[in-house]
Amino acid sequence: MAISCNDIRDWMIICELLGGCGSQGGTGDNLIVDGGMLWVYDEVRGKWLSSSRITAISGRKGRVKNGYLRLIDGQTSNLTGYRMTRAGVLTSLSAQTRTDETWILRVRNNGTDVTSLNVVAASGAHNRSLNINVEEGDLIEFYADTTAFLGIRDPFVWAEIAWRNDSL
């Protein structure tokens, strides 16, 4: 049986009016509406995550060697970073350069490395199985680490973050 967008919207409205409800799936209830948001139990990560995701992007035009990548309007990520508005989980990470490069993308939380992505003689790499908790108020920053003499060319990174609900 196919489920339409109208069915899902109606279900979400009814659940919100009732103060939350679940739908059978997996090993138990795995969908809940709480606080106006749809939460899905991620059995792999063992956490309640939002169905919606945010994307944190960063990059740098030209070459960079052992430096922070930039955010919107050119701010360096170590000066501002992405401030988390609520608890979340970094679920995936992607890195790309203009040509084949060897470098390490370091993701930092409040200045401390929390994960990295190795790109070896390739134009890009990704990891969609991350499970890195971040807390409300944390600052997420991106750092390009390389031993290449001139640095890497035109790095661009993309991180996916789901909100986390520890009270469900």
NUKOLVEX-420911 format. One line per field, with one value per residue (C-alpha): residue number from 0; chain; x, y, z. Coordinates in steps of 0.001 Angstrom, whole numbers, m for minus. Layout:
% NUKOLVEX-420911
nr (NUM/...);
kette (A/...);
u (X/...);
v (Y/...);
w (Z/...);
% end
This chain:
% NUKOLVEX-420911
nr (0/1/2/3/4/5/6/7/8/9/10/11/12/13/14/15/16/17/18/19/20/21/22/23/24/25/26/27/28/29/30/31/32/33/34/35/36/37/38/39/40/41/42/43/44/45/46/47/48/49/50/51/52/53/54/55/56/57/58/59/60/61/62/63/64/65/66/67/68/69/70/71/72/73/74/75/76/77/78/79/80/81/82/83/84/85/86/87/88/89/90/91/92/93/94/95/96/97/98/99/100/101/102/103/104/105/106/107/108/109/110/111/112/113/114/115/116/117/118/119/120/121/122/123/124/125/126/127/128/129/130/131/132/133/134/135/136/137/138/139/140/141/142/143/144/145/146/147/148/149/150/151/152/153/154/155/156/157/158/159/160/161/162/163/164/165/166/167);
kette (A/A/A/A/A/A/A/A/A/A/A/A/A/A/A/A/A/A/A/A/A/A/A/A/A/A/A/A/A/A/A/A/A/A/A/A/A/A/A/A/A/A/A/A/A/A/A/A/A/A/A/A/A/A/A/A/A/A/A/A/A/A/A/A/A/A/A/A/A/A/A/A/A/A/A/A/A/A/A/A/A/A/A/A/A/A/A/A/A/A/A/A/A/A/A/A/A/A/A/A/A/A/A/A/A/A/A/A/A/A/A/A/A/A/A/A/A/A/A/A/A/A/A/A/A/A/A/A/A/A/A/A/A/A/A/A/A/A/A/A/A/A/A/A/A/A/A/A/A/A/A/A/A/A/A/A/A/A/A/A/A/A/A/A/A/A/A/A);
u (0/1441/1365/822/2155/m1403/m1539/1747/671/m2672/m896/1515/m1339/m3295/m191/559/m3031/m2780/575/2604/2107/4134/3994/4980/8203/11449/11579/8930/7617/10087/8257/7157/5981/7215/7416/6223/9059/9036/11558/12770/14532/17833/18500/22059/23042/20688/19203/16086/16990/14972/13643/14873/18586/20741/23687/26854/29007/32462/35156/37880/38515/42088/44697/44854/47513/46862/44132/40513/37943/35547/31834/29327/30828/34356/34507/37048/35302/37590/36410/32687/31912/28421/26723/24379/20915/20131/21696/22511/24467/26912/25696/27661/30584/31759/34869/35747/38605/39097/41707/43087/44630/45831/44636/42710/39504/39368/36015/36449/33964/34898/38454/38964/39055/35985/36320/38278/37965/41028/41165/44021/45009/41378/39150/36796/35602/32609/31409/27681/27958/29123/27702/29271/27226/27227/25511/23488/25887/28814/30789/31538/34630/36384/40165/42149/45351/47871/51561/51184/53787/51285/48272/45044/42988/39407/38303/34576/33017/29487/28349/24891/23583/20396/18873/18938/16202/17527/14211/12181);
v (0/3376/6206/9700/12990/13808/10628/11527/15151/14020/11515/14203/16642/14008/13027/16654/17215/14076/15142/12500/8984/6237/3878/219/m619/m2420/m3589/m1161/2343/4167/7405/10050/13633/15664/19420/19868/17754/14257/11999/8671/6065/5304/1678/1780/4786/3888/7398/9408/11722/14350/13435/16849/17499/20584/20905/22675/23671/25152/25676/27869/29351/28802/26876/26170/24404/23504/26060/26496/26501/29390/29799/32214/35543/34265/34034/31475/28637/28911/32501/31714/28065/26626/27141/24273/25468/22146/18749/16884/14119/14510/11719/12166/14047/14738/16469/17523/19333/20470/17788/14618/15581/13928/15596/15166/17025/17567/18356/20209/20806/23863/23618/19896/17237/14969/13162/13278/12201/11037/11885/9980/10803/11482/14440/13512/11148/10713/8875/8478/6320/8890/8986/12074/13792/17585/19660/22866/25808/23814/25347/23064/23993/22541/22305/21201/19365/18523/18069/19103/21780/24293/23042/21663/23410/24641/22380/22102/20152/19217/17825/16522/17010/15534/16923/14526/13998/12302/12582/10138);
w (0/m1028/1481/127/1470/2574/4682/6399/6938/8414/10669/11902/12631/14571/16536/17384/18591/20734/22156/20326/18998/17423/14476/14662/12886/13541/17154/18426/18013/15796/14847/17329/16982/19939/20234/16661/15221/13743/15490/14108/16205/14476/15439/14080/16201/19079/19288/18541/15643/13826/10412/9226/8832/8630/6314/7409/4454/4312/1718/378/m3043/m4144/m2221/1501/3550/7177/7690/8638/5862/5392/5993/4466/3351/3919/7718/8866/10690/13738/14303/14234/13458/13214/16592/17406/18388/20073/20776/17588/15887/13034/10718/7493/6016/2478/1103/m2428/m4178/m7755/m8570/m6976/m3641/m448/2738/5964/6710/10466/12060/15307/18090/20163/18792/19518/16776/16959/13633/10406/6797/4847/1160/m496/m4082/m4963/m5703/m2870/m179/2110/5197/5920/9030/11582/15101/16701/19413/19608/22261/22178/21959/20517/17633/14665/12633/9562/9114/6040/6989/4249/3608/m62/m815/m2230/m290/m1700/m4342/m3826/m942/m252/2617/3531/6890/7746/11284/12745/15934/18884/21476/24619/26486/24356);
% end
